[in-house]
Amino acid sequence: MIKAVVFDLDNTLMDFMTMKDNAINAAVTAMIDAGLTMQADEAKKELYAIYDREGIEFQTVFDSFLEKHLGYIDWKILSSGVVAYRKAREASLVLYPHVNLTLMELLRRGLKLAVLSDAPRREAWLRLCSLQLQHTFDTVIAFDDTGFRKPHATPYRKVLSIIKTEPNETLMLGDWPERDLVGAREVGMLTVFARYGFAFDRLPVGYEGADYAIDDIREILEIIDEFNKG
Ligand SMILES: [Mg+2]
């Protein structure tokens, strides 16, 4: 009997990489408008190189970029980039198709819902509130809540202890098998691979580490119904 669903956030509920890309494109255009002398695709490549080095949540990416490119921070260029980034990010922060419908259906069936994210707590909550999901989940566990990242067992155990379900009564949905699903499997949860959110150039099809792989989040309803019908 499945009694709870734990969701990864980025690229599982929301399309994080599309949001990031739209925001970076807008920022580059605005910085060039403000006086940056650089080709847009070159600037974009450098910004992503900084993210690769510092992590995708790095908050002062434009400062680092300008310091490297100009040797100093031009505040007109920096501010233009930041403002354009924020506006575009807000506009392109969207849920995948059928996420709202699926969450509603799960709540109607009486399941507990949780978010388990490796994102910093502040960023995770800001994204959830922007998406109007702040009241949907029984708990939200971000990196700062345990100090451990998936696939370490600690974040999973923390979620389970708060929602008070057994691992074998709990389904984990995530887009990153080595992080989201390996750890969930080790603690004994049912694992579902969100193939629709897989953002890397690796072979997603036929991934053996998950119990199920889905192309639309709505498919977890059938999986749960199948489990719970007996
Ligand atoms: Mg993810």
Residues whose N, C-alpha, C, O or C-beta is under 5 A from the ligand:
A	BS01	MG	D8 D10 N11 T12 D175 W176
